[in-house]
Amino acid sequence: MAGGKSNQAKPAEIYRRLRRAYPDAACALHHRNPFELLAATILSAQCTDVRVNLVTPGLFARYPGPREFAGADLARVEQAIRSTGFYRNKAKAMVGASKLLVETFAAQVPQTMDELLQLPGVARKTANVVLGNAFGKNEGVVVDTHVARLSGRLGLSRQSDPVKIERDLMALFPREDWTMLAHLLIFHGRRVCAARRPACDGCVLSGICPKIGVAGGAGKPGSRRGAAPGGAGGGKPGRPHAL
């Protein structure tokens, strides 16, 4: 297995079981076009998707696209997104990204990783979200705290750095599954395999998860082991960086 040898986690079977368990798995951020998804993903740094979805309808009613954001008063944008946290940095990133979109990309969200990474506030995680969900392009795997946590618990990666975890996952799963893989792991992480109290009884991954049934492991109800590694976006508190 990538990130270290393991004969316990079986990627194809993990994917098959999760796909069957979560046929509704999809991007949780509400959006109508690539720009709205880009903006919502920037807002989601260390903030819940639920909170972002409460903020974006009013935000996009006031600023429908990159041209409106590019000409917006920064203080007004800050006020509009204040409840998402770290609002000054996020507003600066959103306005800055919008200006570059207008000046360089004809007010259109670019469809390549290299171009997206030129935008303020955008790193691989955000670029993967946009490419996979807005354009159907599997350029990588979104690694948030849920994906990072489950990758470790399932023996898919021994890494803690999101980029290294992503590299391991890309080596284990077919390219066409990369976007959906992240959705499935996120759904499972939210609904079953929580950080502090994973609901291992009746888990669809029973029998192939190396942690279930291991004394003191992540599969033990109430155990604090197996907590999500930091740095995967929405993890440890602190000043958000480009995602």
Order of alpha helices (4+ residues) and beta strands (2+ residues): alpha-alpha-alpha-alpha-alpha-alpha-alpha-alpha-alpha-alpha-alpha
